[in-house]
Amino acid sequence: MSANDMNTGKIQLPLLVDSHCHLDFADFDEEREAIMQRAFDNGVRRMVTISTRVKKFDQILALAEKYDEVYCSVGTHPNNAHEELDVTADQLVELAQHAKVVAIGEAGLDYHYDYSTPEAQRQGLLTHIEASRRTQLPLVIHARSADDDMAQILRDETAKGAFPFILHCFSSGIELARTGVELGGYVSFSGIITFKNSAEIREAAKIVPHDRLLVETDAPYLAPMPHRGKRNEPSFVKHTADVLADVIGVSSEEIAKITTDNVFRLFSKMPRPSI
C-alpha cells in the first residue's frame, strides 16, 4: 500500500518513525494491510523492517518494495549467526546497494540464549561491522546480557575506523549506553521503557543526548503499555514515544520531532515522506 492509497482525511499527527520492526514475520500475515493503515493513521509514515537472516532477504525486500512507507536492512541476527557464517561483508555490501536497504543488521551478541556460540556471534558481528564501515549505513546492534563484550568490540572496531550504529531495543546497563554514545552511536528504546520494572532503562534514556534518541517497536514483540502481552505493531510506537518524552522532560510533539529528525539523519538513504 502506498501513501497515496492511505486515508489522508484525518487530522495531521506528528510524524513518527518505527525504526525497528519485523513486518515479514508470520504474526502479521492475516492483517498486514490493516496494520499498515493503523500505522499511517497514527502518524507512523516510515517503518524499517529488519533482517534476521540473509537467506530470507528476498522476502523482506519484497515487502519494502510493495509499501512506500517501508524500508529494510540486510543481515543476520546473532541467534542465527551459526547458520550464516558463510555470508561475507562483500555480499552484504552488494545487497545494500538496493535503494530500499537503509541499514546493516541486525547483528550482535545475545548471551541470554545459546542458539549460537559466542564465537559465531562475534564472527558474524565483525562481518557486519565491516559492511557498515564500507557502506556507512547504520549497523543495527542487538545486545543482550553481553554488555562488557559488546562495549569492548565497539571500542576496538571504532578505533579501526568509524561506522554508524544503533543500540537497538535498549535493555542493557547504563554504561553500555554511555559507551555507545561516546563512540558516536544512537540508542533506540522500545516498549520495554514503558514497563513498570524498567526503571534502569528509563535512567539510561536520561543520559542519552537528545540528538541520539530513537524509538521502535521491535514488533511483533514487546508491545508497550497499555498493550503489554499482545502482539505489537508499528502504530504502538506512539506509546513508547510518549513515555520517553515524559522520562526526558519534553512534550509528545517534541519527542516526535526529535526522534524523527534523528532517524532521517542516521538512516540517510531513507527519504522523508512528502506528507
C-alpha positions as CSV (number, residue, x, y, z in Angstrom):
1,M,0.0,0.0,0.0
2,S,1.5,3.3,-1.0
3,A,1.0,6.6,0.9
4,N,-1.4,7.7,-1.8
5,D,-3.6,4.8,-1.0
6,M,-4.0,5.7,2.6
7,N,-6.8,7.7,4.1
8,T,-5.5,11.2,4.4
9,G,-8.6,12.9,5.6
10,K,-7.7,12.7,9.3
11,I,-6.2,15.4,11.4
12,Q,-2.4,15.7,10.8
13,L,-0.5,14.0,13.5
14,P,3.2,14.4,14.5
15,L,5.4,12.4,12.2
16,L,6.8,9.2,13.8
17,V,9.1,6.5,12.5
18,D,9.2,2.9,13.7
19,S,13.0,2.4,13.4
20,H,12.9,-1.4,14.0
21,C,10.1,-3.9,13.3
22,H,9.8,-7.3,11.7
23,L,6.9,-6.9,9.2
24,D,7.8,-10.1,7.4
25,F,7.0,-12.3,10.4
26,A,4.0,-14.6,10.1
27,D,2.4,-12.9,13.0
28,F,1.2,-10.2,10.6
29,D,0.2,-12.3,7.6
30,E,-3.6,-12.2,8.2
31,E,-4.0,-8.5,8.5
32,R,-0.9,-6.8,7.2
33,E,-2.9,-4.2,5.2
34,A,-4.9,-3.2,8.3
35,I,-1.7,-2.9,10.3
36,M,-0.2,-0.6,7.7
37,Q,-3.3,1.5,7.7
38,R,-3.3,1.8,11.5
39,A,0.3,2.8,11.5
40,F,-0.4,5.6,8.9
41,D,-3.5,6.7,10.9
42,N,-1.3,7.1,14.0
43,G,1.3,9.3,12.2
44,V,3.8,6.5,11.5
45,R,4.9,7.3,8.0
46,R,8.1,5.3,7.9
47,M,8.9,1.8,9.1
48,V,12.2,-0.1,8.9
49,T,11.7,-3.8,8.7
50,I,14.8,-5.6,10.0
51,S,16.5,-8.6,8.5
52,T,17.2,-11.6,10.8
53,R,18.5,-14.0,8.0
54,V,20.2,-13.1,4.8
55,K,18.8,-16.3,3.3
56,K,15.3,-14.7,3.7
57,F,16.3,-11.3,2.5
58,D,14.2,-11.6,-0.7
59,Q,11.1,-11.8,1.4
60,I,12.0,-8.7,3.4
61,L,12.9,-6.8,0.2
62,A,9.6,-7.7,-1.4
63,L,7.7,-6.1,1.5
64,A,9.8,-3.0,1.3
65,E,9.2,-2.8,-2.5
66,K,5.4,-3.3,-2.0
67,Y,4.9,-0.5,0.5
68,D,6.2,3.1,0.0
69,E,6.3,3.5,3.8
70,V,8.6,0.5,4.4
71,Y,12.4,0.3,4.1
72,C,14.6,-2.5,5.3
73,S,18.0,-3.8,6.5
74,V,20.1,-6.7,5.4
75,G,21.9,-9.0,7.9
76,T,21.8,-11.9,10.3
77,H,20.5,-11.9,13.9
78,P,23.1,-13.2,16.4
79,N,20.8,-16.1,17.4
80,N,21.1,-17.2,13.7
81,A,24.8,-16.4,13.3
82,H,25.8,-20.1,13.2
83,E,23.5,-20.6,10.2
84,E,25.1,-17.9,8.1
85,L,28.8,-17.8,8.8
86,D,29.4,-18.1,5.1
87,V,27.8,-14.7,4.5
88,T,30.6,-12.2,3.7
89,A,30.9,-8.5,4.0
90,D,31.1,-8.3,0.2
91,Q,27.7,-9.9,0.0
92,L,26.2,-7.6,2.5
93,V,27.7,-4.6,0.7
94,E,26.3,-5.7,-2.6
95,L,22.8,-6.4,-1.3
96,A,22.8,-3.0,0.5
97,Q,23.1,-1.2,-2.8
98,H,19.3,-1.5,-3.3
99,A,17.5,1.8,-2.8
100,K,15.2,0.3,-0.2
101,V,18.1,-1.0,2.0
102,V,18.9,1.6,4.6
103,A,20.8,-0.4,7.3
104,I,23.0,-3.4,8.0
105,G,21.9,-6.0,10.6
106,E,20.6,-6.8,13.0
107,A,23.8,-8.4,14.3
108,G,25.3,-8.5,17.7
109,L,25.7,-10.6,20.8
110,D,23.0,-12.4,22.7
111,Y,24.2,-14.4,25.7
112,H,20.7,-14.8,27.2
113,Y,20.1,-17.6,24.7
114,D,22.6,-20.2,23.5
115,Y,21.3,-20.7,19.9
116,S,24.6,-19.6,18.5
117,T,28.0,-19.8,20.3
118,P,29.7,-16.6,21.4
119,E,32.4,-17.2,18.8
120,A,29.9,-17.5,15.9
121,Q,28.1,-14.4,17.1
122,R,31.3,-12.4,17.3
123,Q,32.4,-13.6,13.8
124,G,29.0,-12.5,12.4
125,L,29.1,-9.2,14.2
126,L,32.6,-8.4,12.9
127,T,31.5,-9.2,9.3
128,H,28.5,-6.8,9.7
129,I,30.7,-4.1,11.2
130,E,33.0,-4.3,8.1
131,A,29.9,-3.9,5.8
132,S,28.7,-1.0,7.8
133,R,32.0,0.7,7.7
134,R,32.3,0.2,4.0
135,T,28.8,1.4,3.2
136,Q,28.4,3.9,6.0
137,L,24.9,2.5,6.5
138,P,24.0,2.2,10.2
139,L,24.6,-1.1,11.9
140,V,21.6,-2.3,13.9
141,I,23.1,-3.9,17.0
142,H,21.4,-6.5,19.2
143,A,23.0,-6.7,22.6
144,R,21.5,-8.8,25.4
145,S,23.3,-10.0,28.5
146,A,26.7,-9.2,26.8
147,D,27.4,-5.6,27.9
148,D,31.2,-5.9,28.6
149,D,32.0,-7.9,25.4
150,M,29.8,-5.6,23.3
151,A,31.4,-2.4,24.7
152,Q,34.9,-3.8,24.0
153,I,34.1,-4.8,20.5
154,L,32.7,-1.4,19.8
155,R,35.7,0.3,21.2
156,D,38.2,-1.9,19.3
157,E,36.3,-1.7,16.0
158,T,35.7,2.1,16.1
159,A,39.4,2.6,16.6
160,K,39.9,0.8,13.3
161,G,37.5,3.2,11.5
162,A,34.2,4.7,12.5
163,F,30.9,3.2,11.5
164,P,27.4,4.4,12.3
165,F,25.4,2.2,14.7
166,I,22.3,1.8,16.8
167,L,22.0,0.0,20.1
168,H,18.5,-1.2,19.3
169,C,15.8,-2.2,21.8
170,F,18.0,-0.9,24.6
171,S,17.7,-3.2,27.6
172,S,21.3,-3.2,28.8
173,G,23.1,-1.4,31.7
174,I,23.6,2.4,31.6
175,E,27.4,2.0,31.0
176,L,26.8,0.4,27.6
177,A,24.5,3.3,26.7
178,R,27.3,5.7,27.8
179,T,29.9,3.8,25.7
180,G,27.7,3.7,22.7
181,V,27.1,7.5,22.8
182,E,30.8,8.2,23.4
183,L,31.6,6.3,20.2
184,G,29.0,8.2,18.2
185,G,26.2,5.7,18.3
186,Y,22.5,6.1,18.7
187,V,20.3,4.4,21.3
188,S,16.8,3.1,20.4
189,F,14.1,2.5,23.0
190,S,11.3,0.0,22.6
191,G,8.1,-0.8,24.6
192,I,10.4,-2.0,27.4
193,I,10.8,1.6,28.6
194,T,7.0,1.6,29.4
195,F,7.1,-1.4,31.7
196,K,6.9,-0.8,35.5
197,N,10.0,-2.8,36.3
198,S,12.2,-0.9,33.8
199,A,13.4,1.9,35.9
200,E,17.1,1.2,34.9
201,I,16.2,1.6,31.3
202,R,14.5,4.9,31.9
203,E,17.6,6.1,33.8
204,A,19.7,5.1,30.8
205,A,17.4,7.2,28.5
206,K,18.1,10.3,30.6
207,I,21.9,10.2,29.8
208,V,21.5,9.8,26.0
209,P,21.8,13.2,24.2
210,H,18.5,14.2,22.6
211,D,20.2,14.0,19.1
212,R,20.9,10.3,19.6
213,L,17.5,9.0,20.7
214,L,15.3,6.7,18.6
215,V,12.1,4.9,19.2
216,E,11.0,1.5,17.8
217,T,8.5,-1.3,18.4
218,D,10.5,-4.5,17.6
219,A,7.1,-5.7,16.6
220,P,5.7,-8.3,16.9
221,Y,7.5,-8.4,20.2
222,L,7.5,-6.2,23.4
223,A,4.2,-4.3,23.0
224,P,4.2,-1.2,25.2
225,M,1.8,-0.4,27.9
226,P,-1.2,-0.4,27.7
227,H,-0.9,-3.2,25.1
228,R,1.6,-5.3,27.0
229,G,1.1,-9.0,26.4
230,K,-0.5,-8.5,23.0
231,R,1.1,-8.7,19.6
232,N,3.0,-5.5,18.9
233,E,2.6,-3.4,15.7
234,P,4.1,-0.2,14.4
235,S,1.2,2.0,15.4
236,F,2.0,1.3,19.0
237,V,5.3,3.2,18.7
238,K,3.4,6.3,19.9
239,H,3.0,4.9,23.4
240,T,6.8,4.3,23.6
241,A,7.5,7.8,22.3
242,D,5.1,9.3,24.9
243,V,6.8,7.6,27.8
244,L,10.2,8.5,26.5
245,A,9.0,12.2,26.3
246,D,7.9,12.0,29.9
247,V,11.2,10.5,31.0
248,I,13.4,13.2,29.4
249,G,11.0,16.0,30.2
250,V,9.7,17.1,26.8
251,S,6.3,17.1,25.1
252,S,4.9,14.4,22.9
253,E,5.2,16.7,19.9
254,E,8.9,17.4,20.8
255,I,9.8,13.8,21.1
256,A,8.2,13.0,17.7
257,K,10.3,15.8,16.1
258,I,13.5,14.8,18.0
259,T,13.3,11.1,17.1
260,T,12.1,11.7,13.6
261,D,14.9,14.1,12.8
262,N,17.4,11.7,14.3
263,V,16.2,8.7,12.3
264,F,16.4,10.6,9.0
265,R,19.9,11.8,9.9
266,L,21.0,8.3,10.7
267,F,19.1,6.4,8.0
268,S,20.4,8.8,5.4
269,K,19.2,6.7,2.4
270,M,15.6,6.8,3.6
271,P,13.7,9.9,2.3
272,R,11.2,11.9,4.4
273,P,7.6,11.4,3.4
274,S,6.0,14.3,1.5
275,I,3.0,14.3,3.8
